[in-house]
């Protein structure tokens, strides 16, 4: 998991920010899918900076940042028939539908382009933005206005609508552009100057690079295409179904993909996939899969979204390309939490338009040819230095090894011996009984862990100190000028008192030094969630940090509770483990970490340098559930508990799993049992399902409640 986080984050940055992918799409998707599966299986191990909790990448410098009216989400992926079948089953379970109920889906091509959001007000294009992080993107309005494929005015549209779509380049135009770019590079080199021209890896990156030009005339010169496939914020309902809404987009004057089909069962969905896969080579543009969406917009609304993806849609990706290369060496990297992560160094090879030189080997079992349960993988064949290995990009993104060619294995090769000690500090690295990983026992005394912790502290999802990149952190750590997070906030004074000022050092200038100091100063104002993420507590990710901050509200209250819960008992401990989404393992990690003497010293030093703001719940005027702590118990008849929780959270409620005197409301379904009884004993308001539905604005006697699902589904 440690290695996957690093690789996916690097790939996100290269793909979304630099338009220069380092992994094929299939490999990336497979790596991210594997990471998400592992996080689902072991939520206590989820890293706080996991890329599964984010969308896209940080906005590119040079363009203004712009906040989308509605977050641009990514899509979950399916890679085989079982994944697709599970997706359909999950939807029916979430909506409490009978398995035999027909749910209609639309199927459309997944164009491999640059995601874009176009904001129209009263039919006029007023803003265009890239996806960016999902909530904040880059303002590329001026560049998009140069594209003839994007209408500047649309007709018969809602007063406000964010159109979501893809900007892409045809294969023919891509070949022409790359030929021109290659000639320019050759000319520049012949004349002895550094070339600014760039040969692109694939049409998607050519399209992205063309849009994200500071010179809009470059964008104008490229023959880019655009197709709309959805919308974000909209001031009025679009239609009753997605297929009708897409037809309406076309009537407004927006280009849409005509290849959209309706499917009513898994067989029809698979037939559509196979048809698109077979016809893929004949298309003028690249597609990397088929997107399925629940057709009913009412059901889409009920299904809602998880943190980064809608529950009502999935992308069924096409199979990845596979190539062979030689494995040159196996390195062991030590992660922030001490995990020893093996990485294969390869003879660089092009896979799906991306050069791959490294691939994760996960753990010692994977290298030995077995899974966590001891069952054989790759037919039980181990991986050795010198082997010829078959590489593919899982999900067209994350590099993985598919097979080993034993016919080319040298007789002198030997099995890889996984180290039992940390390669950085020499401390014992015992194997965990729960996750098949070896972990350095050196803790904060291990330089590798300390360095990785510092890198994480300044990373995008943490304090986001842009000027302190990995190489700069490594330099300061090597010189001993930054060894703990608190050192960051005194670096200017200490460098000024001793030795050469930063601006006089190699690679630095006065402006870059002052920019760094300004960013550090700005980082002193930090939110509860940001700080908890930045501290990198094991098993505590972004979502967990938000849950903790929402529960305790202030940093001081949180620290006091951690101290009171140090024996893993008492009211503060019970309150922590009662939070829906936080289990005993995560809670124990939090309490144990914040009661560790060395860690407490680090936190105490930090608090002398930071202004920590309290958690503020989102403002939801008019919501009867905003800020209320709710427990669901028993069986609800009108909707599954998962949907009930999702609706409550969307209305600003905090969800807990246990009843305590801090709970505001208990929703008691059929068979509520002890939780309902305890709530009444504590004087907590208890309501039954009919009253709960009324809070949601739904009448339990409304015939549509019983009839709308099968009717709308079909």
C-alpha positions as CSV (number, residue, x, y, z in Angstrom):
1,X,0.0,0.0,0.0
2,X,2.9,2.4,0.8
3,X,4.4,1.8,-2.6
4,X,1.1,2.1,-4.4
5,X,0.4,5.5,-2.8
6,X,3.8,6.8,-3.9
7,X,3.4,5.4,-7.5
8,X,-0.2,6.6,-8.0
9,X,0.6,10.0,-6.6
10,X,3.6,10.4,-8.9
11,X,1.5,9.2,-11.8
12,X,-1.3,11.6,-11.0
13,X,1.1,14.5,-11.0
14,X,2.7,13.5,-14.2
15,X,-0.6,12.8,-16.0
16,X,-2.8,15.7,-14.7
17,X,-0.2,18.4,-14.1
18,X,2.7,17.8,-16.4
19,X,0.7,16.1,-19.3
20,X,3.5,13.6,-19.4
21,X,2.3,10.2,-18.2
22,X,4.8,7.8,-16.6
23,X,2.4,4.9,-16.6
24,X,-0.1,3.4,-19.1
25,X,-3.7,4.0,-18.3
26,X,-4.4,0.3,-17.7
27,X,-1.6,0.0,-15.2
28,X,-2.6,3.2,-13.4
29,X,-6.2,2.1,-13.0
30,X,-5.1,-1.4,-11.9
31,X,-2.8,0.1,-9.3
32,X,-5.4,2.5,-8.0
33,X,-8.0,-0.3,-8.0
34,X,-5.7,-2.6,-6.0
35,X,-4.9,0.2,-3.6
36,X,-8.6,0.9,-3.1
37,X,-9.3,-2.8,-2.5
38,X,-6.6,-3.0,0.0
39,X,-7.9,0.1,1.8
40,X,-11.3,-1.4,1.9
41,X,-10.0,-4.6,3.3
42,X,-7.6,-2.9,5.8
43,X,-9.1,0.6,6.5
44,X,-6.8,0.9,9.5
45,X,-3.8,0.9,7.1
46,X,-5.1,3.7,4.8
47,X,-2.6,6.5,4.5
48,X,-3.7,10.0,5.1
49,X,-2.3,11.1,1.7
50,X,-3.8,8.2,-0.3
51,X,-4.6,9.3,-3.8
52,X,-7.9,7.3,-3.6
53,X,-9.2,10.2,-1.5
54,X,-8.5,12.8,-4.1
55,X,-9.3,13.6,-7.7
56,X,-6.9,14.8,-10.4
57,X,-3.9,16.9,-9.4
58,X,-2.9,20.3,-8.1
59,X,-3.7,23.2,-10.5
60,X,-0.8,24.1,-12.7
61,X,1.0,27.3,-11.9
62,X,0.5,30.1,-14.5
63,X,-3.3,29.7,-14.5
64,X,-5.7,31.2,-12.0
65,X,-7.3,28.8,-9.6
66,X,-11.1,28.5,-9.9
67,X,-13.5,26.7,-7.8
68,X,-16.1,24.5,-9.5
69,X,-19.7,25.2,-8.5
70,X,-20.0,21.4,-8.1
71,X,-17.0,19.1,-7.6
72,X,-15.8,17.2,-10.7
73,X,-15.6,13.6,-9.6
74,X,-13.7,10.8,-11.2
75,X,-15.1,7.3,-11.9
76,X,-14.6,4.0,-10.3
77,X,-13.3,1.3,-12.6
78,X,-14.3,-2.2,-13.6
79,X,-11.8,-4.5,-15.2
80,X,-13.8,-7.7,-15.7
81,X,-17.3,-9.1,-15.8
82,X,-17.4,-9.7,-12.1
83,X,-16.5,-6.1,-11.3
84,X,-19.4,-5.0,-13.5
85,X,-21.8,-7.5,-12.0
86,X,-20.7,-6.4,-8.5
87,X,-21.4,-2.7,-9.5
88,X,-25.0,-3.6,-10.5
89,X,-25.5,-5.6,-7.4
90,X,-24.2,-2.8,-5.1
91,X,-26.7,-0.4,-6.6
92,X,-29.6,-2.7,-6.0
93,X,-28.5,-3.3,-2.4
94,X,-28.0,0.4,-1.7
95,X,-31.5,1.2,-3.0
96,X,-33.1,-1.9,-1.3
97,X,-34.2,-3.2,-4.6
98,X,-35.2,-6.8,-5.3
99,X,-32.3,-8.5,-7.2
100,X,-34.7,-9.3,-10.0
101,X,-35.6,-5.6,-10.5
102,X,-34.6,-4.2,-13.9
103,X,-32.3,-1.2,-13.6
104,X,-31.6,0.7,-16.8
105,X,-28.1,1.9,-17.6
106,X,-26.7,4.0,-20.4
107,X,-23.5,2.9,-22.1
108,X,-21.2,5.4,-23.8
109,X,-17.6,5.4,-25.0
110,X,-15.0,6.6,-22.5
111,X,-13.0,9.1,-24.5
112,X,-9.4,9.4,-23.5
113,X,-9.1,13.2,-23.3
114,X,-8.8,16.1,-21.0
115,X,-11.8,16.6,-18.6
116,X,-13.2,20.1,-18.8
117,X,-16.0,22.1,-17.2
118,X,-17.7,24.8,-19.1
119,X,-19.9,27.3,-17.2
120,X,-22.7,28.8,-19.2
121,X,-24.9,31.6,-17.8
122,X,-28.0,32.5,-19.7
123,X,-26.6,30.5,-22.7
124,X,-23.2,32.3,-22.8
125,X,-19.9,30.7,-22.0
126,X,-18.4,32.6,-19.1
127,X,-15.7,30.2,-17.8
128,X,-13.8,27.1,-18.7
129,X,-11.8,25.1,-16.1
130,X,-9.8,21.9,-16.0
131,X,-10.6,19.3,-13.4
132,X,-7.6,20.1,-11.2
133,X,-8.2,18.6,-7.7
134,X,-11.9,18.1,-8.4
135,X,-13.0,21.1,-6.3
136,X,-10.5,23.6,-7.7
137,X,-9.2,23.6,-11.3
138,X,-7.3,25.9,-13.7
139,X,-9.1,28.8,-15.4
140,X,-8.4,28.1,-19.1
141,X,-11.3,30.2,-20.4
142,X,-9.2,32.3,-22.8
143,X,-7.7,29.2,-24.4
144,X,-11.0,27.4,-24.7
145,X,-12.5,30.4,-26.5
146,X,-10.1,29.9,-29.3
147,X,-11.6,26.4,-30.0
148,X,-14.2,26.3,-32.7
149,X,-15.4,22.9,-31.3
150,X,-16.7,24.6,-28.1
151,X,-19.8,26.7,-28.6
152,X,-19.6,30.1,-27.1
153,X,-23.4,30.3,-26.9
154,X,-26.0,27.6,-26.5
155,X,-29.8,27.8,-26.8
156,X,-32.8,26.9,-24.6
157,X,-30.5,26.1,-21.7
158,X,-31.0,26.5,-18.0
159,X,-29.9,29.9,-16.7
160,X,-26.8,28.3,-15.1
161,X,-25.2,25.1,-16.1
162,X,-21.8,23.5,-15.8
163,X,-21.2,21.4,-18.8
164,X,-18.8,18.5,-18.3
165,X,-17.0,16.9,-21.2
166,X,-13.8,15.9,-22.8
167,X,-11.4,17.8,-25.0
168,X,-9.5,15.4,-27.3
169,X,-7.4,15.1,-30.4
170,X,-8.0,12.7,-33.3
171,X,-5.3,10.2,-34.1
172,X,-4.5,11.9,-37.5
173,X,-4.1,15.3,-35.9
174,X,-1.9,13.8,-33.2
175,X,0.4,12.2,-35.8
176,X,0.7,15.5,-37.7
177,X,1.4,17.5,-34.5
178,X,4.1,15.1,-33.2
179,X,5.8,15.2,-36.6
180,X,5.9,19.0,-36.5
181,X,7.1,18.9,-32.9
182,X,9.9,16.4,-33.7
183,X,11.1,18.6,-36.6
184,X,11.2,21.6,-34.4
185,X,13.2,19.7,-31.7
186,X,15.7,18.6,-34.4
187,X,16.0,22.1,-35.7
188,X,16.6,23.6,-32.3
189,X,19.2,21.0,-31.4
190,X,21.0,21.6,-34.8
191,X,21.1,25.3,-34.0
192,X,22.5,24.6,-30.5
193,X,19.6,25.9,-28.4
194,X,17.3,24.2,-25.9
195,X,14.0,23.2,-27.6
196,X,10.7,24.3,-26.1
197,X,8.9,21.9,-28.5
198,X,7.6,18.6,-27.0
199,X,6.8,15.3,-28.6
200,X,3.7,13.9,-26.9
201,X,3.2,10.4,-25.6
202,X,-0.4,10.0,-26.8
203,X,-3.4,12.0,-28.1
204,X,-4.8,12.6,-24.6
205,X,-1.6,14.3,-23.5
206,X,-1.3,16.3,-26.7
207,X,-4.8,17.6,-26.1
208,X,-4.1,18.4,-22.5
209,X,-0.8,20.1,-23.3
210,X,-2.5,22.1,-26.0
211,X,-5.2,23.5,-23.7
212,X,-2.8,24.3,-20.9
213,X,-0.7,26.7,-22.9
214,X,0.1,30.1,-21.5
215,X,0.1,31.3,-25.1
216,X,-3.5,30.9,-26.3
217,X,-2.4,31.1,-29.9
218,X,-0.8,27.7,-29.5
219,X,-4.2,26.3,-28.4
220,X,-5.8,28.0,-31.4
221,X,-3.4,26.4,-33.8
222,X,-4.2,22.8,-32.6
223,X,-7.3,21.1,-34.1
224,X,-8.9,20.1,-30.8
225,X,-12.4,18.4,-30.5
226,X,-14.9,18.5,-27.7
227,X,-17.8,16.2,-26.6
228,X,-20.2,16.9,-23.8
229,X,-21.3,13.9,-21.6
230,X,-22.8,15.4,-18.5
231,X,-23.2,18.4,-16.2
232,X,-22.4,19.7,-12.7
233,X,-24.3,22.5,-11.2
234,X,-27.6,23.3,-13.0
235,X,-30.3,25.8,-12.1
236,X,-33.2,23.6,-13.2
237,X,-33.8,19.8,-13.7
238,X,-32.4,18.6,-17.0
239,X,-34.8,15.7,-17.6
240,X,-36.1,12.5,-16.1
241,X,-33.3,10.3,-17.4
242,X,-29.6,10.6,-18.4
243,X,-30.3,9.6,-21.9
244,X,-33.0,12.3,-22.2
245,X,-30.6,14.9,-20.7
246,X,-27.9,14.0,-23.2
247,X,-30.4,14.5,-26.0
248,X,-31.2,17.9,-24.5
249,X,-27.5,18.8,-24.4
250,X,-27.5,18.1,-28.2
251,X,-30.6,20.3,-28.7
252,X,-28.8,23.1,-26.9
253,X,-26.1,23.0,-29.6
254,X,-23.4,21.1,-27.7
255,X,-21.6,18.2,-29.5
256,X,-22.3,14.9,-27.8
257,X,-21.3,11.3,-28.6
258,X,-24.0,9.7,-30.7
259,X,-22.9,6.2,-29.6
260,X,-24.9,6.1,-26.4
261,X,-27.0,3.0,-25.8
262,X,-29.5,1.8,-23.2
263,X,-28.9,-1.5,-21.4
264,X,-31.4,-3.3,-19.2
265,X,-29.3,-6.2,-17.9
266,X,-25.7,-7.4,-17.5
267,X,-25.7,-9.3,-20.8
268,X,-26.6,-6.2,-22.7
269,X,-23.9,-4.2,-20.9
270,X,-21.3,-6.8,-21.8
271,X,-22.4,-7.0,-25.4
272,X,-22.0,-3.2,-25.6
273,X,-18.6,-3.5,-24.1
274,X,-17.5,-6.2,-26.6
275,X,-18.9,-4.2,-29.5
276,X,-17.0,-1.1,-28.5
277,X,-13.8,-3.1,-27.9
278,X,-14.0,-4.6,-31.4
279,X,-14.7,-1.3,-33.1
280,X,-12.1,0.6,-31.2
281,X,-9.4,0.5,-34.0
282,X,-11.8,2.1,-36.5
283,X,-12.6,5.2,-34.5
284,X,-10.8,8.5,-35.2
285,X,-10.1,9.1,-31.5
286,X,-8.9,7.0,-28.6
287,X,-11.2,5.4,-26.1
288,X,-10.1,3.4,-23.1
289,X,-13.4,1.8,-22.0
290,X,-17.1,2.0,-21.7
291,X,-18.9,4.2,-19.1
292,X,-22.2,2.9,-17.6
293,X,-24.5,5.2,-15.8
294,X,-27.8,4.6,-14.1
295,X,-30.3,6.2,-16.5
296,X,-32.8,7.4,-14.0
297,X,-31.8,10.8,-12.6
298,X,-34.0,10.2,-9.6
299,X,-32.0,7.1,-8.8
300,X,-28.8,8.9,-9.4
301,X,-29.8,11.5,-6.9
302,X,-30.6,8.8,-4.3
303,X,-27.4,6.9,-4.9
304,X,-25.3,10.1,-4.5
305,X,-21.5,10.0,-4.4
306,X,-18.7,8.7,-2.3
307,X,-15.7,11.0,-1.6
308,X,-14.3,10.9,-5.1
309,X,-16.7,9.1,-7.4
310,X,-20.5,8.8,-8.0
311,X,-22.1,5.5,-6.9
312,X,-24.3,5.5,-10.0
313,X,-21.5,5.2,-12.7
314,X,-18.5,3.1,-13.5
315,X,-15.9,2.8,-16.3
316,X,-15.3,-0.7,-17.7
317,X,-11.7,-0.4,-18.9
318,X,-10.3,-2.2,-21.9
319,X,-7.5,-4.7,-21.3
320,X,-4.0,-3.4,-21.0
321,X,-1.0,-3.9,-23.4
322,X,1.7,-6.3,-22.2
323,X,5.4,-6.2,-23.1
324,X,8.5,-8.0,-22.0
325,X,11.7,-6.6,-20.5
326,X,14.6,-7.5,-18.1
327,X,14.5,-7.0,-14.4
328,X,17.8,-5.4,-13.5
329,X,17.6,-5.1,-9.7
330,X,15.3,-5.2,-6.7
331,X,15.6,-2.2,-4.2
332,X,14.0,-2.0,-0.8
333,X,12.5,1.4,0.1
334,X,11.5,2.4,3.6
335,X,8.2,4.2,3.8
336,X,7.0,6.8,6.3
337,X,5.4,4.2,8.6
338,X,8.5,1.9,8.3
339,X,7.2,-0.5,5.7
340,X,9.9,-2.2,3.6
341,X,8.6,-1.8,0.1
342,X,10.4,-3.8,-2.7
343,X,10.7,-2.1,-6.1
344,X,11.9,-3.7,-9.3
345,X,14.3,-1.7,-11.5
346,X,13.7,-2.6,-15.2
347,X,15.3,-2.0,-18.5
348,X,13.0,0.9,-19.6
349,X,10.3,-0.2,-21.9
350,X,7.3,1.6,-23.6
351,X,4.0,0.3,-22.4
352,X,0.8,2.0,-23.7
353,X,2.7,5.1,-24.7
354,X,4.6,5.5,-21.4
355,X,8.1,4.5,-20.5
356,X,8.2,2.2,-17.5
357,X,11.4,1.7,-15.6
358,X,10.2,0.7,-12.1
359,X,7.4,-1.5,-10.9
360,X,6.2,-2.3,-7.3
361,X,6.7,-5.8,-6.0
362,X,4.4,-5.3,-3.0
363,X,6.0,-7.7,-0.4
364,X,8.1,-10.8,0.1
365,X,5.2,-13.1,-0.6
366,X,4.5,-11.5,-4.0
367,X,8.2,-11.9,-4.9
368,X,8.1,-15.5,-3.8
369,X,5.1,-16.3,-6.0
370,X,2.3,-16.5,-3.4
371,X,-0.5,-14.4,-2.1
372,X,-1.2,-13.4,1.5
373,X,-3.0,-16.7,2.1
374,X,-0.1,-18.7,0.8
375,X,-1.9,-19.6,-2.5
376,X,0.3,-19.5,-5.7
377,X,0.3,-16.5,-8.0
378,X,1.9,-16.5,-11.4
379,X,1.7,-20.3,-11.2
380,X,3.9,-20.1,-8.1
381,X,6.9,-18.7,-10.0
382,X,9.1,-16.4,-8.0
383,X,10.7,-13.2,-9.3
384,X,14.5,-12.9,-9.5
385,X,17.1,-10.3,-10.6
386,X,17.9,-11.0,-14.2
387,X,14.5,-12.4,-15.1
388,X,12.6,-11.5,-18.3
389,X,9.3,-10.3,-17.0
390,X,6.0,-9.3,-18.7
391,X,4.9,-5.9,-17.8
392,X,1.4,-4.3,-18.1
393,X,-0.1,-1.2,-16.7
394,X,-2.9,-2.1,-14.4
395,X,-5.9,0.0,-15.4
396,X,-3.6,1.7,-17.9
397,X,-1.8,3.3,-15.0
398,X,0.1,1.3,-12.5
399,X,2.9,-1.0,-13.7
400,X,2.8,-4.6,-12.7
401,X,4.4,-7.9,-13.5
402,X,2.1,-10.3,-15.2
403,X,4.5,-13.2,-15.8
404,X,8.1,-14.5,-15.8
405,X,9.7,-16.2,-18.8
406,X,11.4,-19.3,-17.2
407,X,13.0,-20.3,-20.5
408,X,15.2,-17.2,-20.3
409,X,16.1,-17.6,-16.6
410,X,19.9,-18.0,-16.1
411,X,21.0,-21.2,-14.3
412,X,23.1,-19.1,-11.9
413,X,20.1,-17.0,-10.7
414,X,19.0,-17.3,-7.1
415,X,15.9,-16.5,-5.1
416,X,15.7,-13.0,-3.7
417,X,16.3,-12.9,0.0
418,X,14.1,-10.3,1.6
419,X,15.9,-8.4,4.4
420,X,14.9,-8.9,8.0
421,X,16.5,-5.6,9.0
422,X,15.9,-2.1,7.9
423,X,18.3,-1.1,5.1
424,X,18.3,2.5,6.4
425,X,19.0,2.2,10.2
426,X,19.7,-1.5,10.7
427,X,16.8,-2.0,13.2
428,X,14.9,-5.3,13.2
429,X,12.1,-5.4,10.6
430,X,9.7,-8.0,11.8
431,X,6.9,-9.3,9.6
432,X,3.4,-8.2,10.5
433,X,0.9,-10.9,11.2
434,X,-1.9,-8.9,9.6
435,X,-0.6,-7.3,6.4
436,X,2.3,-9.5,5.2
437,X,4.6,-6.5,5.4
438,X,7.9,-6.1,7.2
439,X,8.2,-2.9,9.1
440,X,11.2,-1.2,10.5
441,X,11.1,-1.1,14.3
442,X,13.4,2.0,14.5
443,X,10.5,4.4,14.6
444,X,11.5,8.1,14.6
445,X,15.1,7.1,15.1
446,X,15.1,5.7,11.5
447,X,16.3,8.4,9.2
448,X,14.4,7.0,6.2
449,X,11.1,7.2,8.2
450,X,11.9,10.6,9.5
451,X,12.7,11.9,6.0
452,X,9.6,10.4,4.5
453,X,7.6,11.9,7.4
454,X,8.9,15.4,6.6
455,X,8.1,14.9,2.9
456,X,4.6,14.0,3.8
457,X,4.2,16.9,6.2
458,X,4.8,19.4,3.4
459,X,2.9,17.5,0.7
460,X,-0.2,18.7,-1.1
461,X,-2.8,16.9,1.0
462,X,-1.0,18.0,4.2
463,X,0.5,21.6,4.7
464,X,1.0,22.0,1.0
465,X,4.2,24.0,1.2
466,X,4.9,24.1,-2.5
467,X,8.5,25.4,-2.3
468,X,9.6,22.5,-0.2
469,X,9.7,19.7,-2.7
470,X,11.2,16.3,-2.1
471,X,14.7,17.2,-3.3
472,X,14.8,20.4,-1.2
473,X,13.6,18.5,1.9
474,X,16.3,15.9,1.3
475,X,18.9,18.6,1.0
476,X,17.9,20.3,4.2
477,X,17.7,17.0,6.0
478,X,21.1,15.9,4.8
479,X,22.6,19.2,6.1
480,X,20.8,18.8,9.4
481,X,18.9,22.1,9.0
482,X,15.4,20.4,9.0
483,X,15.1,17.3,11.0
484,X,11.6,17.8,12.6
485,X,8.5,19.5,11.3
486,X,9.0,22.4,13.7
487,X,12.4,23.2,12.2
488,X,10.6,24.3,9.0
489,X,9.1,27.3,10.7
490,X,12.4,28.6,12.1
491,X,14.5,27.9,9.0
492,X,14.8,31.5,7.9
493,X,16.1,32.7,11.3
494,X,18.6,29.9,11.6
495,X,19.9,30.2,8.1
496,X,20.3,33.9,8.6
497,X,22.4,33.4,11.8
498,X,24.6,30.6,10.6
499,X,26.6,30.1,7.4
500,X,25.5,31.1,3.9
501,X,22.1,32.7,3.4
502,X,19.7,30.6,1.3
503,X,19.7,33.0,-1.6
504,X,23.5,32.7,-2.0
505,X,23.4,28.9,-2.3
506,X,23.6,27.0,-5.5
507,X,20.2,26.7,-7.2
508,X,18.7,29.5,-5.2
509,X,18.0,33.2,-5.9
510,X,16.7,36.0,-3.7
511,X,13.2,35.6,-5.2
512,X,12.9,31.9,-4.8
513,X,14.2,32.1,-1.2
514,X,11.7,34.8,-0.3
515,X,8.9,32.8,-2.0
516,X,9.8,29.8,0.2
517,X,9.8,31.9,3.3
518,X,6.4,33.4,2.4
519,X,4.9,30.0,1.8
520,X,6.2,28.8,5.1
521,X,4.8,31.8,6.9
522,X,1.4,31.3,5.2
523,X,1.5,27.7,6.4
524,X,1.4,28.7,10.0
525,X,-2.3,29.1,9.7
526,X,-3.5,25.5,9.6
527,X,-6.8,23.7,10.0
528,X,-7.4,20.8,12.4
529,X,-7.9,18.4,9.5
530,X,-4.8,19.6,7.7
531,X,-2.6,19.2,10.7
532,X,-3.8,15.8,11.6
533,X,-3.2,14.6,8.1
534,X,0.2,16.2,8.0
535,X,1.3,14.4,11.2
536,X,0.9,11.1,9.4
537,X,-0.5,8.9,12.1
538,X,-0.6,5.3,11.0
539,X,-4.1,4.1,9.8
540,X,-5.4,7.7,9.8
541,X,-6.2,9.0,6.3
542,X,-8.0,12.0,5.0
543,X,-11.5,10.7,5.7
544,X,-10.6,9.6,9.2
545,X,-9.0,13.0,9.9
546,X,-12.2,14.7,8.9
547,X,-14.3,12.4,11.1
548,X,-12.0,13.1,14.1
549,X,-12.0,16.8,13.6
550,X,-15.8,16.9,13.1
551,X,-16.1,15.0,16.4
552,X,-13.7,17.0,18.6
553,X,-13.9,20.4,16.8
554,X,-10.8,21.9,18.5
555,X,-7.2,20.8,18.6
556,X,-6.9,21.3,22.4
557,X,-10.0,19.2,23.0
558,X,-8.6,16.5,20.8
559,X,-5.2,16.4,22.6
560,X,-6.9,16.3,26.0
561,X,-9.1,13.4,24.9
562,X,-6.1,11.5,23.6
563,X,-4.5,11.8,27.0
564,X,-7.6,10.8,28.8
565,X,-8.0,7.7,26.6
566,X,-4.4,6.5,27.0
567,X,-5.6,3.3,28.7
568,X,-8.0,2.6,25.8
569,X,-10.9,3.1,28.1
570,X,-13.1,5.7,29.5
571,X,-15.7,8.2,28.0
572,X,-13.2,9.8,25.6
573,X,-12.2,6.4,24.2
574,X,-15.8,5.3,23.9
575,X,-16.6,8.5,22.1
576,X,-13.8,8.0,19.6
577,X,-14.7,4.4,18.7
578,X,-18.4,5.3,18.4
579,X,-17.7,7.5,15.4
580,X,-19.0,5.8,12.3
581,X,-16.0,4.8,10.2
582,X,-13.4,4.6,13.0
583,X,-12.7,1.2,14.4
584,X,-10.6,0.0,17.4
585,X,-7.4,-0.4,15.4
586,X,-7.5,3.2,14.1
587,X,-8.6,4.6,17.5
588,X,-5.7,2.7,19.2
589,X,-3.3,4.0,16.7
590,X,-4.4,7.6,17.3
591,X,-4.3,7.3,21.1
592,X,-1.0,5.4,21.1
593,X,0.7,7.8,18.8
594,X,-0.3,10.9,20.7
595,X,0.8,9.4,23.9
596,X,4.3,8.5,22.5
597,X,6.8,10.6,24.3
598,X,8.9,11.5,21.2
599,X,5.8,12.2,19.1
600,X,4.3,14.4,21.9
601,X,7.5,16.4,21.8
602,X,7.2,16.9,18.1
603,X,3.6,18.1,18.5
604,X,4.4,20.4,21.4
605,X,7.2,22.0,19.3
606,X,4.9,22.4,16.4
607,X,2.1,24.1,18.5
608,X,4.6,26.8,19.4
609,X,4.8,27.7,15.7
610,X,1.3,27.2,14.4
611,X,-2.1,28.9,14.6
612,X,-4.5,25.9,14.5
613,X,-8.1,26.7,13.6
614,X,-11.0,24.7,14.8
615,X,-13.1,22.5,12.6
616,X,-16.1,24.3,11.1
617,X,-19.0,22.2,9.8
618,X,-20.3,23.3,6.4
619,X,-23.0,25.9,6.5
620,X,-26.3,24.2,5.6
621,X,-29.1,26.7,6.3
622,X,-32.5,25.2,6.6
623,X,-31.2,21.6,7.1
624,X,-32.9,20.0,10.1
625,X,-29.9,17.6,10.5
626,X,-27.0,20.0,10.2
627,X,-24.5,19.5,13.0
628,X,-26.6,16.8,14.7
629,X,-25.0,13.5,15.9
630,X,-27.1,10.6,14.7
631,X,-27.2,6.9,15.3
632,X,-29.2,4.5,13.1
633,X,-30.4,1.2,14.6
634,X,-32.6,-1.6,13.5
635,X,-33.8,-2.2,9.9
636,X,-35.3,0.5,7.8
637,X,-38.0,-0.5,5.4
638,X,-38.0,2.4,2.8
639,X,-34.3,2.5,2.2
640,X,-31.1,0.6,3.1
641,X,-29.1,1.9,6.0
642,X,-26.2,2.9,3.7
643,X,-28.5,5.2,1.8
644,X,-30.0,6.7,5.0
645,X,-26.5,7.4,6.3
646,X,-25.5,9.0,3.0
647,X,-28.5,11.2,3.0
648,X,-28.0,12.3,6.6
649,X,-24.3,13.2,5.9
650,X,-25.3,15.1,2.8
651,X,-27.6,17.2,5.1
652,X,-24.8,18.0,7.5
653,X,-25.3,15.3,10.1
654,X,-22.5,13.4,11.9
655,X,-23.0,9.6,12.0
656,X,-22.1,7.4,15.0
657,X,-22.2,3.7,15.6
658,X,-22.9,3.7,19.3
659,X,-25.3,5.5,21.6
660,X,-23.8,7.9,24.2
661,X,-24.8,11.1,25.9
662,X,-23.2,13.0,23.0
663,X,-25.8,11.7,20.5
664,X,-28.6,14.1,19.5
665,X,-30.9,11.7,17.6
666,X,-31.5,8.0,17.2
667,X,-33.4,6.7,14.1
668,X,-34.9,3.4,15.2
669,X,-36.0,1.0,12.5
670,X,-37.6,-2.4,13.0
671,X,-35.8,-4.4,15.8
672,X,-33.9,-1.5,17.2
673,X,-33.3,-3.4,20.4
674,X,-30.7,-2.3,23.0
675,X,-29.6,0.9,21.2
676,X,-33.1,2.3,21.2
677,X,-33.6,1.4,24.9
678,X,-30.3,3.0,25.9
679,X,-31.2,6.2,24.0
680,X,-34.5,6.5,25.8
681,X,-32.7,5.9,29.1
682,X,-30.3,8.8,28.4
683,X,-33.2,11.0,27.3
684,X,-32.0,11.2,23.7
685,X,-34.7,11.9,21.1
686,X,-35.7,8.6,19.3
687,X,-37.7,8.7,16.1
688,X,-39.1,5.9,14.0
689,X,-38.8,5.6,10.3
690,X,-41.9,7.6,9.3
691,X,-40.6,10.6,11.2
692,X,-37.2,10.1,9.7
693,X,-38.7,10.2,6.2
694,X,-40.5,13.3,7.0
695,X,-37.2,15.0,8.0
696,X,-36.0,14.1,4.5
697,X,-39.2,15.5,3.0
698,X,-40.6,12.1,2.0
699,X,-44.0,10.9,2.9
700,X,-44.2,7.3,4.0
701,X,-47.7,7.0,2.5
702,X,-46.7,8.4,-0.8
703,X,-47.4,5.7,-3.4
704,X,-44.4,6.8,-5.4
705,X,-42.1,5.7,-2.6
706,X,-43.2,2.1,-3.2
707,X,-43.5,2.4,-7.0
708,X,-41.0,4.8,-8.2
709,X,-37.9,2.6,-7.9
710,X,-38.9,-0.3,-10.3
711,X,-40.6,2.1,-12.7
712,X,-37.8,4.6,-12.8
713,X,-35.2,1.8,-13.0
714,X,-36.7,0.3,-16.1
